[in-house]
Amino acid sequence: MSKLIITLVKSINNANKKQVATVRALGLHKVGQTIEQEATPSIRGMVRHVAHLVRCEEA
């Protein structure tokens, strides 16, 4: 399976609770932090939900 490189590019200060929970579930905590996740349908859905806060690239 392919991997996704996900970076938090905007603060979650003004995001709603669901979006904050989604960012935390992805494993992101600080602006500028980058993680690598498997490209499963559930992870892709989570990224789509917070697309305005993160940058996502295929690895």
Backbone hydrogen bonds, N-H to C=O, Kabsch-Sander energy under -0.5 kcal/mol:
donor,donor_aa,acceptor,acceptor_aa,energy
4,L,37,Q,-3.3
5,I,57,E,-3.2
6,I,4,L,-0.6
6,I,35,I,-2.4
7,T,55,R,-2.7
8,L,33,Q,-2.0
9,V,7,T,-0.7
9,V,53,L,-2.4
10,K,53,L,-1.6
15,A,12,I,-0.9
20,V,16,N,-2.2
21,A,17,K,-2.4
22,T,18,K,-2.1
23,V,19,Q,-2.4
24,R,20,V,-2.3
25,A,21,A,-2.3
26,L,22,T,-1.7
27,G,23,V,-0.7
27,G,24,R,-1.0
28,L,23,V,-2.0
32,G,8,L,-3.5
33,Q,30,K,-2.0
35,I,6,I,-2.6
37,Q,4,L,-2.5
39,A,2,S,-2.4
40,T,38,E,-1.7
44,R,40,T,-2.5
45,G,41,P,-2.0
46,M,42,S,-1.9
47,V,43,I,-2.4
48,R,44,R,-2.3
49,H,45,G,-1.8
50,V,46,M,-1.3
51,A,48,R,-1.0
53,L,50,V,-2.1
54,V,50,V,-1.1
55,R,7,T,-2.6
57,E,5,I,-2.1
59,A,3,K,-2.8
